[in-house]
Amino acid sequence: MKAQIQKRAADLEFDLCAVTTTAPPDRARRFQQWLELNHHGEMGYLQRTLEKRSNPQLVLPGARSVIVLGVSYHDAHPQTGGLPAKPTGIVARYARFTDYHEVMGQRLRKLCETIGELGGPDCRSLWYTDTGPVLEREFAERAGIGFVGKHTNLISRRLGNWLFLGEILTTLDLEPDQPEKNRCGSCTRCLTACPTNAFTAPFQLDARRCISYLTIELKGSIPVEFRKAIGNRILGCDDCLAACPWNRFAKEGAMMRSHARSDLHTPDLLELLSLDAPTFKQRFRGTPIERTKRRGLLRNVAVALGNTADRSALPTLAKAGEDPEPLIAEHAAWAIQQIEQRTQV
């Protein structure tokens, strides 16, 4: 039955598929300590779901197995060309596609249907892709999909660390795969690559300092002390992931290839800062950027312009400084100040 499930997963264009048990995660206590240090910042849902994350039986009573799926989002054809004429922003690789929650969710739903057919009427299953109370990297490591690196992300020896993860909790009793062991060795490239020194130690991330948190999860003002380090990143940050030497084995996955959004590789910052609410919704509907809402994206864009633009950006920033959304206006004012200080004669 396991082989049939793995074949179906491959047919659905999952790059990795392995199985582990539903025993409580070994890192549950470490996760609790991380929360106690408030290193999760404003992500209160992590605290609220702590008990479930520590015990899969509270998520799906009677669950016997966790099927872990991996999908590569490595871009084998990065955009190339000369320097842009206008200031541009950087979007994290995972967000240069249609929202992976939707893409993977459709396939996970189909795989659950297959599992139900194989398991019979008494079989119950639940699927998630970064959407439920599951310590997915722990299960992925136990299933042998990869190992958790010092940057706290999962690394596959076959595919590097450009990975989306999905899980299916099921009442089927499937043979577990062998766990993967950590293979970071003495390497610390990911730790030293972080622009904001967000790693307090190997395997320990203070999310409140992480650019991905600051540009996505944080809903209010970005702390002034981190704004310059953000550079021209407008959604997420890939620096620790890009530094990993295991990426020499990265391969482009089939599932996400047709969902790539080339317009999100080097977006024009001045154009983005001019977006009104309807245009924002139309342009980014169905992408991870939609989650930030207009106020969050334009906040980030203003910071990026403050770090990279010249005086030609001042009229657009001045207009943004009058935006009825206070968050946008505040960061636009900061950007104007930065440009004026940098370019004063």
N, C-alpha and C positions, 0 to 999 in steps of 0.2 A: 504493500500500500504506500509506503514511504517513497519508493521508486516512482510510482505512478504520480504522486503529488509533485515530486521534483521534476518529472518530465513535463507535467502540465505547467509548472512555474517557468520552465525554460521556454515552452511554447508561447507563454504570455510575455516573454522578453525580460524576465527577471535574470540578472546576471549571476546571482548567488542564491542558494537555497539550502538551508541546513536546519537541524532540529536539536532542541535541548529540552530539559525537563522544566517543570514549573516550580521547582524548589525555590525558596526565597533567595533573592539575589545576595551574593556575598558582600556587595558594596552598599547594601541598604544602610548600614550604620554610618559609613563614610558620607553617604548622601545626607543623612540626618544632621551630621556634624557640619556639613557645608551650609545647610539651611540655618543652623544655629548661629553661624558666623555672619549671617545675612548676606552671603556672597551671591545670592540669587537676586538681590535688588528688589525691584517691583514685581517680579514674577511670582505673585502670591499664590497662583494656582498650583505651583510645585509644593508649597507647604500644605495646602488644603488636601492634596491627594497623596500625601506622604504614606499614609497607612496602606492604601491600595498599591502603591509602587513597591512597598516592602513585602506584599503578600498577594501574588497573582490569584489566589483563591477568592479574594474579595472582589476581583474584577470579573472572573468567570468561575463560579463554584463548580467543582468537579473537574476543572481543567487538568490534563495530564501532560500535555506537550505544548511547546512553543515553537512554531515554525518561523524562522527568521529569513527574511528576503533582503537582498541587496541589489541596488540599481546604480550603475555608474553614470555620473553626469560630467565626466571628463570631456572637455572640448578638444577634439583632435584637429580642429581647423580654426584656430584663434584668428581673430580679425587682425589684419596687417595693413600697413600704409604709412604715409608720412604724418607729420605732426598736424593736428587739426587747427583750422584757422581760428576757432573759438574755444573757450574753456570747456572741457568735457569732464564728466564724472565717471567714477568706477562703480559698477554694480557687482556684487559678489557673484561668483559663477553659478551658484545654485539658483539664483533669481533671474538668470537670463533665459528662462524657459517659461512655458505655461506652468502654472502652479502645480508642483509635483504631487501635492496632496490629492488633486483631482486626477491626474494621470495615473498615479500608482493606485489610488483608491478604486478606480474602475477595474483594474487588473486583480487587486486583492479580493474584490467582491466576487469576481469570476472564479478565482482560485478557491474561495470559501464554498462556492456552489459545488465545485468538483469534490471537495473534501466531504461535503454533506452527502453527495451521491455515493461516495466510497464508504463512508462511515455508517450510513443507514439512518433511520428515523430518530434514533436516540442520540445521534452525534450533534453536539453544539459547538459553535466556533464564533470568535470575535476577531475582527481585524483592525489594525491601527497603522498609521504612518505618521509618527510624531504628533499624534492626536489624542492619545489616551494615557492613562496612568501606568506606564510600563517603563522600566529602566532598560531601554532597548539596547544600549551599548553593552550592558552586562550580559544580556541574553545572547547578543550577537557573538561576544567573545566566548561564552560557554558553548555556543553551537559551532564554533570554529570558523565563523565567517571572517573574523579578523581579530585584532587586539586593540585595546584602548591605549593610545599613545600618550606621551607626556603632555600633549596639547589637549587632552581629554576627549579627542575625537577618535572614531574607529579607523583603523588602518588595515587594509587587506594586502596580503603578500601578492595577490594576483592582480589587484586593481588600484592599489594606492589608497588615498583617503578621500577621493572625490566620490562619496557614496551617500545615497539616500537609503534609509532603512525602513522596513515594514515588518510587522509581526502578525501572526495569527495564533491566538490562544485557542486550543481545541481540547475537547474531552477525549479525543483519540489517544491511545497509548502507542506512541511511535518510538522507534529505537533512536536514542540520542546520538549525535555525532561527538567526536572528540573535541574538547575545548582547545583554543589557540593560546599559546603562551606569549608573553610580552617579548617583543623583538626590537625594542628601541635601543638597547645597549647603552653606550655612553653618549649617544647623540643628543644634543640640546638645541639643534637648529631652530626648531619651532619656538622654543622659549625665548631665544634671543631675537627672533624675528618680530616679536610683538611690539607694535609702535607705542603702546601705552603701558607696557610692563604689567599686563593683566595676570600673569602667572605668578602666584606667590611661592610656588615650589613645583617641581615636576608632578604632573597629574592633578594640580590644584589651580583652578581658575577663579579669580574674583570677577564675576560677570559685570560688576558695576564699573569696571575699568575697560571692559572689552568693547571694541568699536562696533561689533555686531549687536551687542546689547544696546549701546548708546544710540545707534541709528535705527533700531527696529523695536526693541522691547520698551525702551524708555519713552514715556509719553510726554514728558514735560521738557524743560530746558536742558540742553546738554551742558554739563559743568564746564565752566570757562577753561579750567586747567587742562581739559582733554581736547579742546576744539582744534588747536593747531595740529595735533598729532593725527587727527582724522584726515588731513590732507584733502584730496578730492574724492574720497569715498562717500557715496551718497546712500548706499544700502549694504550693510555688512562689511566684512573684511576677510580676505583669504590668506593673509600673510603667513600665519602659522601653518596652514594647510599646504600652501605652495612651497614652503621650506622643506617639507618632508622628503627625504631621499627615496622612500618607497614609491614615490610617484613615477619613478622611471619605468614602472610596470603598468602605469595607468593605460586604460583602453577605453575608447568611446563605446558607450552602451547603446543598444538598438532602441530601447524604449523611449528615451528622451530626445533622440536625434531629430525626429520630425516636429518636436515641440520647441525648438530653439527660437529665440527672439533676437535676431541680429540687431534690431534697433536699440537693444539694451546693452550693447557692448561698450560704446563710448557716447552716451547721450549728451546733447548740447545743454549745458547748465543754464544758459540764459533763456533758452526756450522753455526748459522745465520750470524756471522760476516765474514764467509768465502764464502758467496753466491756471485756468479757472476750475471750479469744482466739476462742472459737467465734462470738460475736456479731460481732466484727470481720470475720471471714472471710465470714460470711453477708451482712453489709451491704455490703461493698466488693468482693466477688468480681466479677471482670470489669471493674473500674475501675482507672484509674492509681493510685489510693490504695492498692490491694492491694500494690503494689510496695514501699511503705515498711515493710510489716509493722506489726503492732500497736505494737511498741516504738518505731518511728520516728514514727508518727503521734501517739501519746500523748506522746512527748517534745516534739513541736512544739506540741501542744495545751497542755501545761503552760506552755511559754514564752509562748504567747498569753494564757493566763489571768494569768500574772504581769505582763503588760504592760497588761491591760485590765480585769481583774475587781476587785470589791470584796471586803470581808470575808466576804460570803455564800458565796464560793467556797472558803473555807479548809477546811471539813469534807471536801469532795470532794478537795481537794489533799492534805490530811493522809492520807486513805485511799490516794491514789496514791503518797504518800511511803513507804508500806509495801509497795508492789508488789514482787513477787519479781524483777522485771526491774530491775536496778540503773540502767539508763539512764533509765527513767521516774521512779524514786524520786529520782534526783539532780536532775532538772529540776523536779520537783514541789517539792522543798525550796527550790530557787532561787525559784520562783514565790511560795511562801509568804513568803519573806523580802522580796520586792519589794512584795507587797501590804501587809505589815505596816509597812514603811517609808513607803509612800505614804499609808496611812490612819491612822497613829498619831495620837492626839489630843494 
